[in-house]
């Protein structure tokens, strides 16, 4: 596959097969983010789990201390006082039957996250075929199904940079942990917060090495591999 001059120049800065210390890897990722737009910084962690086993499914959410740098459009399924609280907390779209009808009738999915109060889930469940494939379905495991008094906090957390993650079939977790124009220390703290959460969620049935590989990249840049042992140690210390 042909690649552009910009990517080739960036790729030449990364030594093939090398595993970089975290600080050096962060600088490489930022230096190779040379696109005309503000690139995201993405983390890929391969875990020593078998996602086909129900007791080895790693899934959850974490609030990054410095956010992702992205503008997150949030929908909230709520009514009454809960709807008012969601609006005051900064939700972009709030509704009940009207919002459900819009999504069902028009296929409207112009948002990034969806939150629902528990009392709405019987109705919101009808949207599973539309929202599920897009990873937009509210789920209690990711903190997006909440009680009436938890709506405002959930909206603030999601708008502020809470990241949902779920291990893929190959055992890999992918997540955006910031923007390339952010300070390296902020990206570092975001990354260690996420890896620390993965360590806490290690399934008891998972045997052998848990953090098998770690890589960072910008949206349009090459992957930079890290030493997984160093990353796990730093994440443990950061916790």
N, C-alpha and C positions, 0 to 999 in steps of 0.2 A: 504494500500500500504506500502510495506516495505521501510524503509529509512536507510541510512548508519549511522555508528557511528559518523562520522564527523558532519552530519546534526543534529543528535540528540543532540550532545554536544552543537552545536550552538543554537539549539532551546531552550535548557534549560536556556540559558542566557536571553531569552526574556520572560517576564511575560505575560501570556495569557490574553487578554482583556485590557491590560494596554495601556494608551496613553502617550507617552514619550515626554518630552521637546525636542526641536530640537537638542540642543547640545548633550544631552545624547543619542538621537536616532542615530546621526551621528557616535558617538563612538561605539555604539553597532553594527551598520552595518559594520564598518571597522573591528571590532574585530571578527565578525562572518564570515568574508570573508576569509576562510581558505583553499580554493582550491589551487591546485598547479599552476594555471594560474592566471593572473591579472584580477580579477573579475570587472565587471562594477557595478556601483551604479545606481539603477533604481528607478524612482519616479512614484507612481500611485496616481492620484487625482480623486476622484469621485465628479462630479459636479451635481448641482441641475438643470439639463436641460433635455429636452426630444429631443434626436437627431433625432427622427422621424419627428419633426417639423422643416421645413426648416429655420425658423427664430431663432432656438435654436441650430444650428450646430456651434460648436466652433472648429475652425481650423486656423492654422497659422504656423509661424516659428519664432524662436528667436535665436539670437547669444549669446551663453553662454560666460561670461567674461573669463572663464578659459578653454574653450573647453571641449570636452568629453573624451579626452585622447585616442581616437581611430584614426586609420589611415583611412581616407575616400577616396575611389577611385571615382573620378568624371569624368563623360562623358559630353562633351559639343557638341551640334549640332550647328555648325557654319561654315562659310566659309569666305574667304578673310581676311580683317583686324580683324574682330571679332574672327576668328579662331586663328590668330596670338596672339591676346591679351589673349585669353584663355590659350594658351600654355605657354606664358610668366608668367601668374598668377599661373601656377602650375597644370593645368588640366592634368589628367592621359591619357585621350583619347579624341581626337578632330576630328570631321569629319562631313560630310554632307551626300550626297547620298550613299557614300561608307559605312559609319557607319550604316545608316538605313538598307542597304542591308544585312550587316553582322548580325544585330539583327533579321531581318525578315527571312533570309535564314538559319541561324545557330542556332537561338534562343539564341544568346549570351547575357548574362546579368551579366557578371563578373565585376560589379561595384556597388557602394552604392548609388550614387546620379546622377541625370541627369539634365542638364541645357540646355535650348534652346533659341536662339535668336528668336524674334517674327516672323521674316521673314521665319523661318524654320518650324514653327508649322503646316502649311498646310501639309507638308510631314511627320513630326514627329507624327502627329495625327494618321497615319496608324499603328503606333506601340502600340496603346492603348490596344489591347487584350493581348499583351505580357508584356508591362510595367505596365499597370494599376493594375492588380492583385498583383503585387510585390511592389506596392507603389513607382514605379520608374518614373512614367510619369511626365514630367515637368508641372508645374501648376503656373499660375500667383499669386494665393493666398498664395503660399509658397515661392514666390520670385525666382522661378526657370525658369520662362519665362521672359526674359529681353530684353531691347533695345540693339542696337549695341554698345552703349557706356557703358553699365552696365555689360558686361560679366566678365571683370576682377574682379570687386568688388564682384560679385556673387560667382565666383570661390574661391576667398580668404575667404569669409565668410563661405562657405560650408566646405572648407578644414579646417578652423579654429575652427569649432565646432558649426555651426548653426544647430538647431534641428527643424525638422518638427513635428507637432503634429496634431491629429484629434481625436475628441471625438468618442468613440465606442458606440455601441448600448446600452450598460448598463450605459452610461454616464460617462465612465472612460477615462482619459487621461493617457497614458503610455509614458514614455520617459527616455532615458539614460542621466544622468547628470554628469557623471564622472567615474573615476576609484577608486577602493578601496584604492589604494596606494597614492592617491592625499591627500594633506593637507585638514583637515576637514573644514577649513575656506573657501577654494576654492570650495568645494562641496556645502557648505552652500550658498555661493554667487550665484553659478549656479542655485541652487534650488529656491532661492528667486527671481532670475531674471525670471525664467520660471513661477512661481506662480504669480508674478506681472503682467506678460503678460496675463495670464489667467484672472486675475481680470479686466484688461483693456478691455478684449474681452467679458465680461459678456453681454449676450443678454438682451435687455431691456424687453423682454417678459418673461424672467426667473423670477419666483416668489419664495419666501421663501429663505431658506439657499442655498447659491451658492457653497461654498466650503464645501462639506458634510463630506468627509473623506480624509486623506492623509496617505500614507505609503511609507516607504523606504525599499529597500532590495538590497543585492548584488546578483550577477548572481545565485549563488548556496546556498545562505543563506536564513534564514527565514525573513518574513516580519516584520517590526517594525512600529507600528502605532504611529501617532503623534496627537497632539491636533490641529484640523483644525482651531480653532479660533486663536490660537497663531501663526500658520503658516500664516494665512491671515493678521494678524496684523503686523508681522515682514516683510512680503512682501510689504505691504503698506508703512511701514517706510523706507524700503530699496529703494523703487522707488524714 
